[in-house]
Amino acid sequence: MTTITEYLAEQKRLAEDAQADSTSLKMNTDTGRWMISSSKRTIFAMDQLVDTVPRMIAALEAVVRMHFPYRGPGDRDTCGSEICSNLSWGPEPWPCPTVRAVEAALGGGGDE
């Protein structure tokens, strides 16, 4: 069985392969039509990513659904996930480290 770390490493490699060579637009002199030109490696990687990107988005959505804002004691916004709300030192403020890590990895930020 593949670990999540191995799976993500493979997806990263595919993304790098998809960007490895420059895809170019060329005129087919026989037909007079424009054609996209790419290596087989790039086409294979892009084909694989078409299947994996929706699964990775669903995985991130599942994580974010588990970590949601909750109005805690004293009208503090805290994370309502089972893990973040049951810490021995008290509930984790919103956004929790998990949500902040996802936002940072996606290049975003801010409270939703």
Secondary structure by P-SEA (a helix, b strand, c coil): cccaaaaaaaaaaaaaaaacccbbbbbcccccbbbbbbcaaaaaaaaaaaacaaaaaaaaaaaaaabbbbbcccccccccccccccccccccccccaaaaaaaaaacccccc
